[in-house]
Amino acid sequence: MKRVALLGATGSIGRQAIDIVSGRPDLAICALQSGATPLEALSAELGVEHAQVGGDPVALLERSEPDVVLNAVVGFAGVRATIWALERGVTLALANKESLVAAGELALAAWERGGGLLIPVDSEHSALHQCLEGRDPETVAGLVLTASGGAFRGRARNELAAVTPAEALAHPTWSMGPKITVDSATLANKGLELIEAHWLFDVPYERIEVVVHPTSVVHSLVRFRDGALLAHVGLPDMRVPISYALTYPERAATPVEQLDLEGLTLGFEAVDHDAFPLLSLARAAAERGGTAPCAYNAANEVAVAAFLEGRIGFLDIAAMVEETLARVDGAPARDLEDLHAADHEARRLAARGLQPV
């Protein structure tokens, strides 16, 4: 029996994870954590003793002693749980991409010390994990991340100035939380995934591509040195990568619809970097290194929250991130204290131009 600690239990990933676990006699939830949503009813329904609302989840993890930590916390708040699991060799099912974006070097060092499993839950990285498994790294020529294009695919920059949060949240293919849905609309999500892929698979940034794929059935591809590509293909349903991560290496049966291949066409488009500059900003922050990716993530979190509150426009999100990156020093973090300081400073700089609510 695998004991699963579910962090971010009331979000989109958390709810789907509960569905997966409830259908598996070999899985049991031993701990629940949410950002702000009360958990009394859900804990009673699932028979879970350990639950926590808000705060640092590390104490919860210590008490519950999980075999698997599913980290579906949104944003930088998930970093400590990621480091905790990696340090101790506890299997980490990672849906909190910000952990590796902000704390890449620290997380990688913790992973090497702990020696446990890290199974990505993001659909793109789960796809890459599956395409790369058992392959000699020397044969890998590059990685290809696919992007749906979000709610505003095909729009020019001058058409985006007046778009609303409601429009940005109308994702064409995926059902996700508000922050990641806005990130999909700006392509910041692909920037975060670019950085995450680098740390997960040890592939240089210049060999990681992003293409727009509107139907979201090809979740990612791997290029090999012989000219071949391997793709992971399936309907856009997060229960597939969640189940893969929780039951790895079994690849358990999952109650999802099979993809109908008849009439299926695969279309790919280039990214419009002028209309959606956050992807280029992420690549620049990644290549700069140090805590620049942490600053990118922090500024984006502040900007997206302000956009959802109606305090800034859609194009202002990228402008806030770019200005913040120009002002931070990006010095490497020696430890989590340094990382938290860099995150705090980037948030302070990003919020300077915002009017009080």
C-alpha positions as a Markdown table, in Angstrom:
| # | Residue | x | y | z |
|---|---|---|---|---|
| 1 | Met | 0.0 | 0.0 | 0.0 |
| 2 | Lys | 1.4 | 3.4 | -1.1 |
| 3 | Arg | 0.6 | 6.2 | 1.3 |
| 4 | Val | 0.1 | 9.4 | -0.6 |
| 5 | Ala | 0.4 | 12.9 | 0.8 |
| 6 | Leu | -1.7 | 15.2 | -1.4 |
| 7 | Leu | -0.7 | 18.8 | -1.3 |
| 8 | Gly | -3.0 | 21.2 | -3.1 |
| 9 | Ala | -5.9 | 18.8 | -2.5 |
| 10 | Thr | -8.7 | 21.1 | -3.4 |
| 11 | Gly | -7.3 | 22.3 | -6.7 |
| 12 | Ser | -7.8 | 20.8 | -10.2 |
| 13 | Ile | -4.9 | 18.3 | -9.9 |
| 14 | Gly | -5.8 | 17.4 | -6.3 |
| 15 | Arg | -9.5 | 16.6 | -7.1 |
| 16 | Gln | -8.5 | 14.4 | -10.0 |
| 17 | Ala | -5.8 | 12.7 | -7.9 |
| 18 | Ile | -8.5 | 11.8 | -5.3 |
| 19 | Asp | -10.5 | 10.2 | -8.1 |
| 20 | Ile | -7.5 | 8.1 | -9.2 |
| 21 | Val | -6.6 | 7.1 | -5.6 |
| 22 | Ser | -10.2 | 6.1 | -4.8 |
| 23 | Gly | -10.2 | 3.6 | -7.6 |
| 24 | Arg | -6.9 | 1.9 | -6.5 |
| 25 | Pro | -6.8 | -0.5 | -3.6 |
| 26 | Asp | -3.0 | -0.2 | -3.5 |
| 27 | Leu | -3.1 | 3.6 | -2.9 |
| 28 | Ala | -4.3 | 5.5 | 0.2 |
| 29 | Ile | -4.3 | 9.2 | 1.0 |
| 30 | Cys | -2.5 | 9.7 | 4.3 |
| 31 | Ala | -2.4 | 13.6 | 4.3 |
| 32 | Leu | -4.3 | 16.5 | 2.8 |
| 33 | Gln | -3.2 | 20.1 | 2.4 |
| 34 | Ser | -4.9 | 23.1 | 0.9 |
| 35 | Gly | -4.0 | 26.7 | 0.5 |
| 36 | Ala | -7.1 | 28.2 | 2.1 |
| 37 | Thr | -10.1 | 25.8 | 1.6 |
| 38 | Pro | -11.4 | 24.0 | 4.7 |
| 39 | Leu | -10.7 | 20.3 | 4.7 |
| 40 | Glu | -12.8 | 18.9 | 7.5 |
| 41 | Ala | -15.5 | 17.5 | 5.3 |
| 42 | Leu | -13.0 | 16.0 | 2.8 |
| 43 | Ser | -10.9 | 14.5 | 5.5 |
| 44 | Ala | -13.9 | 12.9 | 7.1 |
| 45 | Glu | -15.1 | 11.6 | 3.7 |
| 46 | Leu | -11.7 | 10.0 | 2.9 |
| 47 | Gly | -10.9 | 8.9 | 6.4 |
| 48 | Val | -7.7 | 11.0 | 6.5 |
| 49 | Glu | -6.2 | 11.8 | 9.9 |
| 50 | His | -3.6 | 14.4 | 8.9 |
| 51 | Ala | -4.8 | 17.6 | 7.2 |
| 52 | Gln | -3.6 | 21.2 | 7.1 |
| 53 | Val | -4.9 | 24.4 | 5.7 |
| 54 | Gly | -2.3 | 26.9 | 4.6 |
| 55 | Gly | 1.2 | 27.3 | 6.0 |
| 56 | Asp | 4.3 | 25.3 | 5.4 |
| 57 | Pro | 3.4 | 21.6 | 4.7 |
| 58 | Val | 6.7 | 20.2 | 5.9 |
| 59 | Ala | 5.4 | 19.5 | 9.5 |
| 60 | Leu | 2.4 | 17.8 | 7.9 |
| 61 | Leu | 4.7 | 15.6 | 5.9 |
| 62 | Glu | 6.8 | 14.7 | 8.9 |
| 63 | Arg | 3.7 | 13.6 | 10.8 |
| 64 | Ser | 2.1 | 11.6 | 8.1 |
| 65 | Glu | 5.2 | 9.7 | 6.8 |
| 66 | Pro | 4.1 | 9.3 | 3.2 |
| 67 | Asp | 5.6 | 7.0 | 0.6 |
| 68 | Val | 4.6 | 9.5 | -2.2 |
| 69 | Val | 4.3 | 13.2 | -2.1 |
| 70 | Leu | 2.0 | 14.6 | -4.8 |
| 71 | Asn | 2.9 | 18.3 | -4.8 |
| 72 | Ala | 0.2 | 20.2 | -6.6 |
| 73 | Val | 0.6 | 23.4 | -4.6 |
| 74 | Val | 0.4 | 26.5 | -6.8 |
| 75 | Gly | 3.5 | 28.6 | -7.2 |
| 76 | Phe | 6.6 | 29.2 | -5.1 |
| 77 | Ala | 4.8 | 28.0 | -2.0 |
| 78 | Gly | 5.5 | 24.4 | -3.1 |
| 79 | Val | 9.3 | 24.7 | -2.9 |
| 80 | Arg | 9.8 | 23.5 | 0.7 |
| 81 | Ala | 7.7 | 20.4 | 0.2 |
| 82 | Thr | 9.7 | 19.5 | -3.0 |
| 83 | Ile | 13.0 | 19.9 | -1.2 |
| 84 | Trp | 11.7 | 17.8 | 1.8 |
| 85 | Ala | 10.7 | 14.9 | -0.4 |
| 86 | Leu | 13.9 | 15.0 | -2.5 |
| 87 | Glu | 16.2 | 15.2 | 0.5 |
| 88 | Arg | 14.6 | 12.1 | 2.1 |
| 89 | Gly | 14.3 | 10.0 | -1.0 |
| 90 | Val | 10.5 | 10.0 | -0.8 |
| 91 | Thr | 8.9 | 9.5 | -4.2 |
| 92 | Leu | 7.9 | 12.9 | -5.5 |
| 93 | Ala | 5.0 | 13.2 | -8.0 |
| 94 | Leu | 5.6 | 16.8 | -9.0 |
| 95 | Ala | 2.9 | 19.1 | -10.4 |
| 96 | Asn | 4.5 | 22.2 | -8.9 |
| 97 | Lys | 6.8 | 23.2 | -11.7 |
| 98 | Glu | 7.7 | 26.4 | -9.9 |
| 99 | Ser | 9.8 | 24.3 | -7.5 |
| 100 | Leu | 12.3 | 23.4 | -10.2 |
| 101 | Val | 12.1 | 26.8 | -11.9 |
| 102 | Ala | 12.9 | 28.8 | -8.7 |
| 103 | Ala | 15.1 | 26.2 | -6.9 |
| 104 | Gly | 16.6 | 24.3 | -9.8 |
| 105 | Glu | 20.2 | 23.8 | -8.4 |
| 106 | Leu | 19.1 | 23.4 | -4.8 |
| 107 | Ala | 16.4 | 20.9 | -5.8 |
| 108 | Leu | 18.8 | 18.9 | -8.1 |
| 109 | Ala | 21.4 | 18.7 | -5.2 |
| 110 | Ala | 18.7 | 17.5 | -2.8 |
| 111 | Trp | 17.5 | 14.9 | -5.4 |
| 112 | Glu | 21.1 | 13.6 | -5.8 |
| 113 | Arg | 21.5 | 13.3 | -2.0 |
| 114 | Gly | 18.1 | 11.6 | -1.4 |
| 115 | Gly | 18.3 | 9.3 | -4.4 |
| 116 | Gly | 14.5 | 8.8 | -4.7 |
| 117 | Leu | 12.1 | 9.0 | -7.6 |
| 118 | Leu | 10.9 | 12.2 | -9.1 |
| 119 | Ile | 8.0 | 11.6 | -11.5 |
| 120 | Pro | 6.7 | 14.7 | -13.2 |
| 121 | Val | 2.9 | 15.2 | -13.4 |
| 122 | Asp | 2.7 | 18.1 | -15.9 |
| 123 | Ser | 1.4 | 16.5 | -19.0 |
| 124 | Glu | 4.4 | 17.7 | -21.1 |
| 125 | His | 7.0 | 16.5 | -18.7 |
| 126 | Ser | 5.2 | 13.2 | -18.1 |
| 127 | Ala | 5.2 | 12.7 | -21.8 |
| 128 | Leu | 9.0 | 13.4 | -22.0 |
| 129 | His | 9.6 | 11.1 | -19.1 |
| 130 | Gln | 7.9 | 8.3 | -20.9 |
| 131 | Cys | 9.6 | 8.9 | -24.2 |
| 132 | Leu | 13.0 | 9.1 | -22.6 |
| 133 | Glu | 12.7 | 6.2 | -20.2 |
| 134 | Gly | 15.5 | 3.6 | -20.9 |
| 135 | Arg | 17.1 | 5.7 | -23.6 |
| 136 | Asp | 20.8 | 6.5 | -23.7 |
| 137 | Pro | 21.2 | 10.3 | -23.1 |
| 138 | Glu | 23.8 | 10.3 | -25.9 |
| 139 | Thr | 21.1 | 9.5 | -28.4 |
| 140 | Val | 18.9 | 12.4 | -27.5 |
| 141 | Ala | 19.2 | 15.4 | -29.9 |
| 142 | Gly | 16.5 | 17.6 | -28.2 |
| 143 | Leu | 13.2 | 18.0 | -26.6 |
| 144 | Val | 10.0 | 19.5 | -28.0 |
| 145 | Leu | 7.4 | 21.0 | -25.7 |
| 146 | Thr | 3.9 | 21.5 | -27.2 |
| 147 | Ala | 1.7 | 24.5 | -26.3 |
| 148 | Ser | -2.0 | 24.7 | -26.9 |
| 149 | Gly | -1.6 | 28.5 | -27.5 |
| 150 | Gly | -4.1 | 29.2 | -24.8 |
| 151 | Ala | -7.2 | 31.4 | -25.1 |
| 152 | Phe | -5.6 | 34.0 | -27.5 |
| 153 | Arg | -3.8 | 31.8 | -30.0 |
| 154 | Gly | -3.5 | 33.6 | -33.4 |
| 155 | Arg | -4.1 | 37.1 | -32.0 |
| 156 | Ala | -1.6 | 39.8 | -32.7 |
| 157 | Arg | -0.1 | 41.9 | -30.0 |
| 158 | Asn | -2.3 | 44.9 | -30.8 |
| 159 | Glu | -5.4 | 42.7 | -30.3 |
| 160 | Leu | -4.4 | 41.8 | -26.7 |
| 161 | Ala | -4.4 | 45.1 | -24.9 |
| 162 | Ala | -8.0 | 45.0 | -23.9 |
| 163 | Val | -8.6 | 41.3 | -23.3 |
| 164 | Thr | -10.2 | 40.5 | -19.9 |
| 165 | Pro | -9.5 | 37.9 | -17.2 |
| 166 | Ala | -12.7 | 36.1 | -18.2 |
| 167 | Glu | -11.4 | 35.7 | -21.7 |
| 168 | Ala | -8.0 | 34.6 | -20.6 |
| 169 | Leu | -9.6 | 31.9 | -18.4 |
| 170 | Ala | -11.5 | 30.4 | -21.4 |
| 171 | His | -8.9 | 27.7 | -22.2 |
| 172 | Pro | -9.8 | 25.8 | -25.5 |
| 173 | Thr | -8.6 | 22.3 | -24.5 |
| 174 | Trp | -7.7 | 22.0 | -20.8 |
| 175 | Ser | -9.6 | 22.5 | -17.6 |
| 176 | Met | -7.1 | 24.0 | -15.0 |
| 177 | Gly | -6.9 | 26.5 | -12.2 |
| 178 | Pro | -6.9 | 30.2 | -12.8 |
| 179 | Lys | -3.2 | 30.9 | -12.4 |
| 180 | Ile | -2.0 | 28.2 | -14.8 |
| 181 | Thr | -4.8 | 29.1 | -17.3 |
| 182 | Val | -3.6 | 32.7 | -17.5 |
| 183 | Asp | 0.0 | 31.4 | -17.8 |
| 184 | Ser | -1.2 | 29.3 | -20.7 |
| 185 | Ala | -2.7 | 32.4 | -22.3 |
| 186 | Thr | 0.6 | 34.4 | -21.9 |
| 187 | Leu | 2.8 | 31.4 | -22.7 |
| 188 | Ala | 4.6 | 31.9 | -19.4 |
| 189 | Asn | 3.6 | 28.4 | -18.6 |
| 190 | Lys | 5.8 | 27.2 | -21.5 |
| 191 | Gly | 8.6 | 29.3 | -20.1 |
| 192 | Leu | 8.3 | 27.6 | -16.8 |
| 193 | Glu | 8.1 | 24.2 | -18.4 |
| 194 | Leu | 11.2 | 25.0 | -20.5 |
| 195 | Ile | 13.2 | 25.6 | -17.3 |
| 196 | Glu | 11.6 | 22.5 | -15.6 |
| 197 | Ala | 12.5 | 20.3 | -18.5 |
| 198 | His | 16.1 | 21.4 | -18.3 |
| 199 | Trp | 16.5 | 20.4 | -14.7 |
| 200 | Leu | 14.5 | 17.2 | -15.0 |
| 201 | Phe | 16.2 | 15.8 | -18.1 |
| 202 | Asp | 19.6 | 17.5 | -18.1 |
| 203 | Val | 19.2 | 18.9 | -21.6 |
| 204 | Pro | 20.7 | 22.3 | -22.5 |
| 205 | Tyr | 18.3 | 25.1 | -23.1 |
| 206 | Glu | 19.3 | 25.5 | -26.7 |
| 207 | Arg | 18.1 | 22.0 | -27.4 |
| 208 | Ile | 14.6 | 22.5 | -26.0 |
| 209 | Glu | 12.0 | 23.8 | -28.5 |
| 210 | Val | 8.5 | 25.0 | -28.0 |
| 211 | Val | 5.8 | 24.7 | -30.8 |
| 212 | Val | 2.2 | 25.5 | -30.8 |
| 213 | His | -0.1 | 22.5 | -31.1 |
| 214 | Pro | -3.8 | 23.7 | -30.9 |
| 215 | Thr | -5.5 | 20.3 | -30.4 |
| 216 | Ser | -3.3 | 19.3 | -27.4 |
| 217 | Val | -3.2 | 15.6 | -28.3 |
| 218 | Val | 0.6 | 15.5 | -28.8 |
| 219 | His | 1.9 | 16.3 | -25.3 |
| 220 | Ser | 5.6 | 16.4 | -26.1 |
| 221 | Leu | 8.2 | 14.9 | -28.4 |
| 222 | Val | 11.8 | 13.8 | -28.2 |
| 223 | Arg | 14.2 | 14.2 | -31.1 |
| 224 | Phe | 16.9 | 11.5 | -31.5 |
| 225 | Arg | 20.2 | 11.8 | -33.2 |
| 226 | Asp | 19.2 | 9.4 | -36.0 |
| 227 | Gly | 16.4 | 11.9 | -37.1 |
| 228 | Ala | 13.6 | 10.0 | -35.5 |
| 229 | Leu | 11.0 | 11.6 | -33.1 |
| 230 | Leu | 9.1 | 9.9 | -30.4 |
| 231 | Ala | 5.8 | 11.5 | -29.4 |
| 232 | His | 3.4 | 10.9 | -26.5 |
| 233 | Val | -0.1 | 11.1 | -27.9 |
| 234 | Gly | -3.5 | 11.0 | -26.1 |
| 235 | Leu | -6.6 | 13.1 | -25.3 |
| 236 | Pro | -5.9 | 16.1 | -23.0 |
| 237 | Asp | -6.9 | 14.5 | -19.7 |
| 238 | Met | -4.7 | 15.1 | -16.6 |
| 239 | Arg | -5.8 | 11.8 | -15.0 |
| 240 | Val | -3.4 | 10.1 | -17.3 |
| 241 | Pro | -0.1 | 11.7 | -16.0 |
| 242 | Ile | -1.5 | 11.7 | -12.4 |
| 243 | Ser | -2.1 | 8.0 | -12.6 |
| 244 | Tyr | 1.2 | 7.4 | -14.3 |
| 245 | Ala | 3.1 | 9.2 | -11.5 |
| 246 | Leu | 1.2 | 7.6 | -8.6 |
| 247 | Thr | 1.3 | 4.0 | -9.9 |
| 248 | Tyr | 4.8 | 4.2 | -11.6 |
| 249 | Pro | 6.2 | 1.9 | -12.9 |
| 250 | Glu | 3.0 | -0.1 | -13.2 |
| 251 | Arg | 1.1 | 2.1 | -15.7 |
| 252 | Ala | -2.2 | 1.2 | -14.2 |
| 253 | Ala | -5.6 | 1.1 | -16.0 |
| 254 | Thr | -7.1 | 4.6 | -15.9 |
| 255 | Pro | -10.8 | 5.4 | -16.6 |
| 256 | Val | -10.2 | 7.8 | -19.6 |
| 257 | Glu | -11.4 | 7.8 | -23.1 |
| 258 | Gln | -9.2 | 6.4 | -25.8 |
| 259 | Leu | -8.1 | 8.7 | -28.6 |
| 260 | Asp | -10.0 | 8.1 | -31.9 |
| 261 | Leu | -7.3 | 8.1 | -34.7 |
| 262 | Glu | -9.8 | 8.2 | -37.6 |
| 263 | Gly | -9.8 | 11.7 | -39.0 |
| 264 | Leu | -7.2 | 12.9 | -36.6 |
| 265 | Thr | -4.8 | 15.5 | -38.0 |
| 266 | Leu | -1.8 | 16.9 | -36.3 |
| 267 | Gly | -1.0 | 20.6 | -36.7 |
| 268 | Phe | 2.0 | 22.6 | -35.4 |
| 269 | Glu | 2.7 | 26.3 | -35.5 |
| 270 | Ala | 5.5 | 28.6 | -34.6 |
| 271 | Val | 5.3 | 30.7 | -31.4 |
| 272 | Asp | 4.5 | 34.4 | -31.9 |
| 273 | His | 7.2 | 35.8 | -29.6 |
| 274 | Asp | 6.1 | 39.4 | -30.3 |
| 275 | Ala | 2.6 | 38.8 | -29.1 |
| 276 | Phe | 3.6 | 36.4 | -26.3 |
| 277 | Pro | 7.1 | 37.6 | -25.0 |
| 278 | Leu | 7.0 | 35.7 | -21.7 |
| 279 | Leu | 8.4 | 32.6 | -23.3 |
| 280 | Ser | 11.5 | 34.5 | -24.5 |
| 281 | Leu | 11.8 | 36.2 | -21.1 |
| 282 | Ala | 11.9 | 32.8 | -19.5 |
| 283 | Arg | 14.6 | 31.5 | -21.8 |
| 284 | Ala | 16.7 | 34.6 | -21.1 |
| 285 | Ala | 16.2 | 34.2 | -17.4 |
| 286 | Ala | 17.1 | 30.5 | -17.6 |
| 287 | Glu | 20.3 | 31.2 | -19.6 |
| 288 | Arg | 21.3 | 34.0 | -17.1 |
| 289 | Gly | 21.0 | 31.5 | -14.3 |
| 290 | Gly | 21.4 | 32.1 | -10.6 |
| 291 | Thr | 18.1 | 33.3 | -9.1 |
| 292 | Ala | 16.9 | 35.0 | -12.3 |
| 293 | Pro | 14.4 | 32.1 | -12.9 |
| 294 | Cys | 13.2 | 32.6 | -9.3 |
| 295 | Ala | 12.7 | 36.3 | -10.0 |
| 296 | Tyr | 10.9 | 35.5 | -13.3 |
| 297 | Asn | 8.5 | 33.2 | -11.5 |
| 298 | Ala | 7.9 | 35.6 | -8.5 |
| 299 | Ala | 7.2 | 38.6 | -10.8 |
| 300 | Asn | 4.9 | 36.5 | -12.9 |
| 301 | Glu | 2.9 | 35.3 | -9.9 |
| 302 | Val | 2.5 | 38.9 | -8.7 |
| 303 | Ala | 1.5 | 40.1 | -12.2 |
| 304 | Val | -1.0 | 37.3 | -12.8 |
| 305 | Ala | -2.7 | 38.0 | -9.5 |
| 306 | Ala | -2.9 | 41.7 | -10.4 |
| 307 | Phe | -4.4 | 40.9 | -13.8 |
| 308 | Leu | -7.0 | 38.5 | -12.3 |
| 309 | Glu | -7.9 | 41.3 | -9.9 |
| 310 | Gly | -8.4 | 43.8 | -12.7 |
| 311 | Arg | -5.5 | 46.0 | -11.6 |
| 312 | Ile | -3.4 | 45.7 | -14.7 |
| 313 | Gly | -3.9 | 44.7 | -18.4 |
| 314 | Phe | -2.9 | 41.5 | -20.1 |
| 315 | Leu | 0.2 | 43.0 | -21.8 |
| 316 | Asp | 1.3 | 44.5 | -18.5 |
| 317 | Ile | 2.0 | 41.0 | -17.2 |
| 318 | Ala | 5.1 | 40.6 | -19.5 |
| 319 | Ala | 6.1 | 44.2 | -18.9 |
| 320 | Met | 6.2 | 43.7 | -15.1 |
| 321 | Val | 8.2 | 40.6 | -15.5 |
| 322 | Glu | 10.7 | 42.2 | -17.9 |
| 323 | Glu | 11.2 | 45.2 | -15.6 |
| 324 | Thr | 11.7 | 43.1 | -12.6 |
| 325 | Leu | 14.3 | 40.9 | -14.3 |
| 326 | Ala | 16.1 | 44.1 | -15.3 |
| 327 | Arg | 16.3 | 45.2 | -11.7 |
| 328 | Val | 17.3 | 42.0 | -9.8 |
| 329 | Asp | 20.9 | 41.0 | -9.4 |
| 330 | Gly | 20.2 | 37.3 | -10.0 |
| 331 | Ala | 22.9 | 36.1 | -7.7 |
| 332 | Pro | 22.9 | 32.3 | -7.0 |
| 333 | Ala | 21.2 | 31.0 | -3.9 |
| 334 | Arg | 23.4 | 29.1 | -1.5 |
| 335 | Asp | 20.4 | 27.8 | 0.5 |
| 336 | Leu | 16.6 | 28.1 | 0.9 |
| 337 | Glu | 17.0 | 31.3 | 3.0 |
| 338 | Asp | 18.8 | 33.0 | 0.0 |
| 339 | Leu | 16.1 | 31.7 | -2.3 |
| 340 | His | 13.3 | 33.1 | -0.2 |
| 341 | Ala | 15.1 | 36.4 | 0.0 |
| 342 | Ala | 15.4 | 36.5 | -3.8 |
| 343 | Asp | 11.8 | 35.6 | -4.2 |
| 344 | His | 10.7 | 38.3 | -1.7 |
| 345 | Glu | 12.8 | 41.0 | -3.4 |
| 346 | Ala | 11.5 | 40.1 | -6.9 |
| 347 | Arg | 7.9 | 40.3 | -5.6 |
| 348 | Arg | 8.6 | 43.7 | -3.9 |
| 349 | Leu | 10.1 | 45.1 | -7.2 |
| 350 | Ala | 7.2 | 43.7 | -9.3 |
| 351 | Ala | 4.5 | 45.2 | -6.9 |
| 352 | Arg | 6.1 | 48.7 | -6.8 |
| 353 | Gly | 3.9 | 50.1 | -9.5 |
| 354 | Leu | 0.7 | 48.6 | -8.3 |
| 355 | Gln | -1.9 | 50.7 | -6.7 |
| 356 | Pro | -3.3 | 49.6 | -3.3 |
| 357 | Val | -6.4 | 47.5 | -3.6 |
